[in-house]
Amino acid sequence: MKPSGLAISTAAAMIGFAALANSPYISNVHDFRPAPGQFVNEIPEIPSDATKEEVNDIVLEQIGGDRNPGMISLGAYGGYVIFSFDHPVVNVEGEYDFKIYGNAFVSDMESSGGNCEPGIIMVSEDINGNGLPDDPWYEIAGSEHNNPSTFKGFRITYHKPSADHEAVPDEKDPAIADKEYIRFTTNQTGYETGYVQRNSFHAQSYWPEWLGMDTLEFEGTRLPDNGENQGKDGTEYWVLKFFEWGYADNLPNVKDPGIKIEWAVDSTGNPKHLGKVDFIKVYCAESQSCGWLGETSTEVCGAEDLHPDAVYYDGVENIRTDKEVLFVVTASRNAVCIRTSLEAAPFEIYSTSGMKVTDGMLHSGDNRIATDGLSRGIYVLRTAGRSLKFTI
């Protein structure tokens, strides 16, 4: 959906030229709540008495900063992480806006998959301006959003095993140490209950102990099972197939082009135009167990804003120019003439999508800026805390 207009946001105006120093990588972790899983309490390692702030710091150390610094596991279905950058991620029309890195890979023996554990991505704008992810969330509608096998409104509740729980080994599969380890219940007909099984490779507790809870409930969209046992003669060979686009930890990093904010939809599935997003949430979207491979669990290894120098505008009609200081004399296909009383003032020109197209220095009087290399359309010039629009 096309934006209705474009204007410099208050936040962008306050940032000014510092916007060019935005980090493309995660700078804040707001919440980490994994579902039970074989890597919980290990990836990352979190003490059972850790506070929420300490947990967020541990997670940030793994996925923040430079590309692919570490890894976290979200556990089984519903487990999530919420993070943000040091600036809003701008919706640049037609472009991939951000990328989430995982550890998915494609098998040499199966071109359609290997170890792909897709997580659904949600985005939110800080409408109330409090810096907290407490505003409405919108789902990035990936390739399977309208798949008849995708279950929307899936609700799952995990129940912590009792202290005296006795393991029930799987006699048919020695790799399964406890086939009735962590029980869960759901609202999906035909899939009302099941277990997160414990395998013989991970002996620690699969329950996120630091949360101090005996039940964990998650709700969202459940993607179709993507695990397929291609083994023969009783030998297990699991292939977790990737979906076409729009998920985290779904495609190898080198093959995943990223996510477009324009794919966002509201709770009824209608497209939702967001000029920018301030918070991103990733949650495991599969609820399946694949034998010795265990439960499918989305991993996150970092994220990147693919155009961190973009600036958000929200309605051209809202741009205010101080004509005593700065105004457009003429604008043509070849050049725009800007008259100003400012002396030695750096300027930047942005397209309607918020991408910087050129910059330079303004001096007192008339300034001719060449525009013959630009496409026809509306542009915004910013300088010294002021903005103006012009059309070529």
VMD Tcl script that draws the C-alpha trace (Angstrom):
set ca {
  {0.00 0.00 0.00}
  {1.33 3.42 -0.93}
  {1.79 6.06 1.79}
  {-0.53 9.04 1.55}
  {2.22 11.59 1.88}
  {5.45 12.45 3.58}
  {6.69 14.76 6.33}
  {9.59 14.96 8.67}
  {8.71 13.34 11.98}
  {9.39 15.06 15.29}
  {11.88 12.37 16.24}
  {13.70 12.67 12.93}
  {13.88 16.43 13.31}
  {15.45 16.09 16.74}
  {18.00 13.59 15.46}
  {19.05 15.91 12.64}
  {22.34 15.05 11.02}
  {23.14 12.46 13.68}
  {20.76 10.15 11.77}
  {23.65 9.33 9.49}
  {25.40 7.68 12.46}
  {22.56 5.25 13.14}
  {23.76 1.73 13.86}
  {22.28 -0.88 11.50}
  {22.31 -3.47 14.29}
  {20.21 -4.29 17.36}
  {20.79 -1.91 20.26}
  {18.04 -2.88 22.73}
  {16.38 -6.10 23.89}
  {13.03 -5.47 25.58}
  {11.84 -8.98 26.36}
  {12.97 -12.59 25.99}
  {10.53 -15.38 26.78}
  {11.41 -18.71 25.21}
  {9.05 -21.65 25.23}
  {10.41 -24.93 26.64}
  {13.09 -26.49 24.45}
  {16.30 -28.48 24.34}
  {18.49 -25.36 24.10}
  {16.70 -23.35 26.80}
  {19.00 -22.39 29.70}
  {21.97 -23.11 27.41}
  {21.63 -20.81 24.36}
  {22.06 -18.39 25.92}
  {23.12 -19.52 29.39}
  {20.87 -17.74 31.88}
  {20.98 -18.18 35.69}
  {17.72 -19.32 37.27}
  {17.68 -16.25 39.54}
  {18.34 -13.69 36.79}
  {16.14 -10.58 36.72}
  {14.39 -9.48 33.53}
  {16.94 -6.70 33.07}
  {19.82 -9.15 33.47}
  {18.20 -11.55 30.98}
  {17.77 -8.75 28.44}
  {21.43 -7.79 28.84}
  {22.55 -11.39 28.31}
  {20.43 -11.68 25.17}
  {21.64 -8.33 23.84}
  {25.22 -9.50 24.28}
  {24.39 -12.39 21.94}
  {22.39 -10.70 19.20}
  {23.25 -7.00 19.48}
  {25.93 -5.03 17.71}
  {27.86 -6.27 14.70}
  {26.29 -8.77 12.36}
  {25.93 -12.33 13.64}
  {27.63 -11.89 17.04}
  {26.02 -14.88 18.76}
  {22.78 -16.83 18.96}
  {19.66 -17.34 21.07}
  {17.09 -20.13 20.86}
  {13.39 -19.31 21.20}
  {12.42 -22.86 22.19}
  {9.23 -24.50 20.94}
  {6.13 -22.78 19.53}
  {5.51 -19.25 20.77}
  {8.87 -18.51 22.37}
  {9.84 -14.95 21.46}
  {12.28 -12.07 21.64}
  {11.48 -8.35 21.27}
  {14.21 -5.93 20.22}
  {14.82 -2.53 18.64}
  {17.50 -0.45 16.98}
  {18.76 2.97 18.10}
  {16.38 4.51 15.54}
  {13.12 3.64 13.77}
  {13.32 1.29 10.79}
  {11.85 3.20 7.86}
  {9.46 1.61 5.37}
  {11.19 2.40 2.09}
  {8.66 1.65 -0.63}
  {9.56 -1.39 -2.73}
  {12.74 -2.12 -0.75}
  {13.66 -4.81 1.78}
  {13.78 -2.90 5.06}
  {15.48 -5.18 7.56}
  {16.95 -8.63 7.86}
  {16.95 -11.12 10.72}
  {19.83 -13.57 10.85}
  {19.42 -17.19 11.92}
  {21.24 -20.51 11.55}
  {19.09 -22.14 8.87}
  {20.85 -24.20 6.24}
  {19.91 -26.22 3.18}
  {21.07 -29.82 2.87}
  {23.28 -30.90 -0.01}
  {20.92 -33.84 -0.42}
  {17.64 -31.88 -0.36}
  {17.50 -28.52 -2.13}
  {14.14 -27.60 -0.58}
  {15.33 -27.72 2.99}
  {17.67 -28.97 5.64}
  {17.44 -27.27 9.01}
  {14.94 -24.44 8.55}
  {12.98 -23.39 11.65}
  {10.76 -20.48 10.62}
  {9.75 -17.81 13.06}
  {6.99 -15.28 12.48}
  {7.96 -11.61 12.61}
  {5.81 -8.90 14.19}
  {6.36 -5.15 14.01}
  {5.11 -2.24 16.08}
  {5.30 1.55 16.04}
  {5.85 3.51 19.26}
  {2.65 5.50 18.88}
  {2.47 6.65 22.51}
  {6.15 7.62 22.48}
  {7.04 5.97 25.78}
  {9.85 3.85 24.35}
  {8.14 0.60 25.35}
  {6.72 -2.13 23.08}
  {3.17 -1.71 24.38}
  {1.45 -0.49 21.19}
  {-0.41 -2.67 18.65}
  {1.55 -5.39 16.88}
  {1.23 -6.27 13.19}
  {2.24 -9.55 11.60}
  {4.57 -9.70 8.63}
  {2.44 -11.83 6.31}
  {4.92 -14.26 4.80}
  {4.37 -16.70 1.97}
  {2.29 -19.10 4.08}
  {-0.05 -16.52 5.56}
  {-2.98 -17.68 3.41}
  {-1.99 -21.35 3.30}
  {-5.09 -23.39 4.30}
  {-2.87 -25.39 6.68}
  {-1.77 -22.25 8.56}
  {-3.69 -21.99 11.84}
  {-4.41 -18.44 13.00}
  {-5.28 -17.70 16.60}
  {-3.31 -20.75 17.78}
  {-3.08 -20.84 21.56}
  {-0.78 -23.16 23.48}
  {-0.16 -23.67 27.20}
  {2.92 -25.49 28.51}
  {2.81 -27.13 31.94}
  {5.97 -27.42 34.01}
  {6.78 -31.00 35.07}
  {6.36 -31.73 38.75}
  {9.44 -32.15 40.93}
  {8.78 -35.88 41.15}
  {8.17 -36.36 37.43}
  {9.45 -39.71 36.17}
  {10.80 -39.97 32.66}
  {9.01 -42.16 30.13}
  {11.60 -43.37 27.61}
  {10.59 -44.11 24.06}
  {11.23 -47.82 23.53}
  {11.19 -47.33 19.74}
  {13.69 -44.48 19.73}
  {16.63 -44.57 22.15}
  {17.36 -40.91 21.40}
  {14.14 -39.91 23.21}
  {14.90 -40.00 26.93}
  {11.44 -38.80 27.97}
  {8.57 -38.79 25.51}
  {6.20 -37.26 28.10}
  {8.47 -34.56 29.49}
  {6.64 -31.20 29.21}
  {2.94 -31.48 28.46}
  {1.12 -28.83 26.44}
  {-2.51 -28.17 25.59}
  {-3.84 -26.18 22.63}
  {-7.06 -24.86 21.11}
  {-6.54 -26.60 17.76}
  {-8.96 -29.46 17.06}
  {-7.09 -32.69 16.50}
  {-4.02 -31.31 18.21}
  {-5.40 -30.67 21.67}
  {-2.41 -31.98 23.61}
  {1.14 -33.19 23.21}
  {4.62 -33.08 24.73}
  {7.92 -31.35 24.34}
  {10.11 -34.42 24.54}
  {13.50 -34.62 26.21}
  {16.23 -36.17 24.11}
  {19.43 -37.87 25.21}
  {21.65 -35.03 23.98}
  {20.52 -32.32 26.41}
  {20.14 -33.18 30.09}
  {19.48 -29.70 31.53}
  {16.01 -28.42 32.35}
  {14.12 -27.41 29.21}
  {11.97 -25.01 31.25}
  {13.01 -21.30 31.42}
  {13.56 -21.38 35.16}
  {14.21 -17.64 35.59}
  {10.60 -16.85 34.68}
  {9.40 -18.43 37.93}
  {6.18 -19.73 36.37}
  {4.50 -23.15 36.33}
  {2.61 -22.54 33.09}
  {3.53 -20.61 29.97}
  {0.94 -19.52 27.41}
  {1.54 -18.19 23.90}
  {-0.80 -17.18 21.10}
  {-0.27 -16.38 17.45}
  {-0.16 -17.98 14.02}
  {0.98 -21.58 13.65}
  {2.65 -22.36 10.34}
  {2.20 -25.74 8.62}
  {4.59 -28.48 9.75}
  {7.73 -28.32 7.65}
  {9.51 -31.41 9.01}
  {9.68 -34.53 6.87}
  {11.35 -37.82 7.80}
  {12.97 -38.99 4.56}
  {14.79 -41.88 6.19}
  {14.42 -45.43 4.95}
  {14.35 -48.86 6.61}
  {13.66 -47.39 10.03}
  {16.51 -44.87 9.85}
  {15.56 -41.29 10.66}
  {16.61 -38.55 8.26}
  {14.73 -35.36 9.01}
  {14.51 -32.50 6.54}
  {12.99 -29.20 7.71}
  {11.87 -27.45 4.54}
  {11.96 -23.71 4.04}
  {9.04 -21.51 3.05}
  {9.31 -19.10 0.15}
  {9.70 -15.79 2.00}
  {8.84 -13.62 4.97}
  {10.15 -15.49 8.04}
  {13.13 -15.57 10.39}
  {15.54 -18.53 10.48}
  {13.82 -19.87 7.38}
  {16.43 -19.42 4.64}
  {20.23 -19.44 4.85}
  {21.43 -15.93 5.61}
  {23.16 -15.60 2.24}
  {19.91 -16.46 0.41}
  {17.47 -14.45 2.51}
  {16.94 -10.96 1.00}
  {15.15 -9.67 4.10}
  {11.76 -8.37 5.20}
  {9.56 -5.61 3.78}
  {7.54 -3.61 6.29}
  {4.89 -3.23 3.58}
  {4.01 -6.92 4.17}
  {2.49 -6.02 7.56}
  {-1.16 -6.93 8.17}
  {-3.55 -6.28 11.05}
  {-5.33 -8.90 13.13}
  {-7.97 -9.38 10.43}
  {-5.39 -9.89 7.70}
  {-5.83 -6.49 6.05}
  {-2.68 -4.65 4.87}
  {-1.43 -2.10 7.39}
  {0.70 0.76 6.14}
  {3.42 1.70 8.61}
  {5.81 4.50 7.71}
  {8.27 3.17 10.24}
  {8.53 0.56 12.98}
  {10.20 0.94 16.36}
  {10.00 -2.61 17.70}
  {10.40 -6.07 16.19}
  {9.23 -9.36 17.67}
  {10.21 -12.83 16.48}
  {8.47 -15.96 17.72}
  {8.80 -19.64 16.87}
  {5.92 -20.49 14.54}
  {6.22 -24.28 14.41}
  {4.78 -26.75 16.90}
  {6.29 -30.06 15.86}
  {8.68 -32.70 17.10}
  {11.10 -34.36 14.70}
  {12.33 -37.51 16.42}
  {15.93 -37.35 17.63}
  {16.18 -33.83 16.17}
  {13.75 -32.66 18.83}
  {11.28 -29.80 18.79}
  {11.55 -27.18 16.06}
  {12.93 -24.00 17.63}
  {13.64 -20.72 15.87}
  {17.12 -19.30 16.47}
  {18.07 -15.62 16.14}
  {21.66 -14.53 15.47}
  {21.14 -10.79 15.09}
  {19.31 -8.33 12.85}
  {20.16 -5.48 10.51}
  {18.41 -2.36 9.28}
  {19.10 -2.44 5.55}
  {18.90 1.36 5.14}
  {19.78 2.93 8.50}
  {20.27 6.38 6.96}
  {16.64 6.60 5.78}
  {14.53 9.28 7.46}
  {10.83 8.91 8.20}
  {8.31 11.43 6.88}
  {4.58 11.42 7.59}
  {2.66 13.72 5.25}
  {4.28 16.37 3.04}
  {1.56 18.81 3.94}
  {2.84 18.93 7.53}
  {6.30 20.26 6.63}
  {6.77 23.80 7.90}
  {9.36 26.13 6.41}
  {10.68 29.36 7.92}
  {10.51 31.49 4.75}
  {12.46 34.27 6.43}
  {15.44 31.93 6.50}
  {14.93 29.32 3.79}
  {12.74 28.97 0.70}
  {12.67 27.64 -2.87}
  {13.15 30.27 -5.59}
  {12.77 27.93 -8.56}
  {12.77 24.17 -9.16}
  {13.18 22.53 -12.54}
  {14.22 19.24 -14.05}
  {17.85 20.36 -14.03}
  {18.25 22.33 -10.82}
  {16.59 23.75 -7.72}
  {17.48 27.22 -6.46}
  {17.40 27.62 -2.68}
  {17.61 31.08 -1.11}
  {18.76 31.28 2.51}
  {20.22 33.67 5.07}
  {22.17 30.79 6.59}
  {25.92 30.72 6.15}
  {27.88 27.46 5.74}
  {24.88 25.26 6.60}
  {25.14 21.54 5.66}
  {22.04 20.23 3.87}
  {20.60 16.87 2.86}
  {17.94 16.07 0.26}
  {15.66 13.06 0.68}
  {13.28 11.28 -1.66}
  {9.66 10.57 -0.73}
  {10.71 7.16 0.56}
  {13.10 8.76 3.01}
  {16.32 7.85 1.21}
  {19.04 10.48 1.07}
  {19.82 11.35 -2.55}
  {22.39 14.11 -2.15}
  {23.97 16.53 0.31}
  {26.18 19.58 0.33}
  {26.64 23.04 1.84}
  {24.36 26.10 1.64}
  {25.70 29.65 1.76}
  {23.92 32.93 2.27}
  {22.04 34.00 -0.85}
  {20.94 31.88 -3.80}
  {22.22 28.31 -4.07}
  {21.89 26.27 -7.26}
  {21.66 22.52 -6.62}
  {21.77 20.21 -9.64}
  {18.85 17.79 -9.90}
  {19.33 16.41 -13.41}
  {20.35 13.03 -11.93}
  {17.12 12.69 -9.94}
  {13.82 11.17 -10.96}
  {10.79 13.40 -11.26}
  {8.86 13.74 -8.01}
  {8.72 15.37 -4.59}
  {11.86 15.87 -2.50}
  {12.57 17.23 0.97}
  {15.59 19.37 1.85}
  {16.76 19.52 5.46}
  {19.21 21.98 6.95}
  {19.84 23.55 10.35}
  {16.73 22.04 11.87}
  {14.52 23.33 9.04}
  {12.85 21.52 6.14}
  {11.21 22.38 2.85}
  {9.73 20.43 -0.02}
  {10.05 20.95 -3.75}
  {8.98 19.17 -6.92}
  {11.03 18.56 -10.03}
}
mol new
graphics top color blue
foreach p $ca { graphics top sphere $p radius 0.5 }
foreach p [lrange $ca 0 end-1] q [lrange $ca 1 end] { graphics top cylinder $p $q radius 0.2 }
display resetview
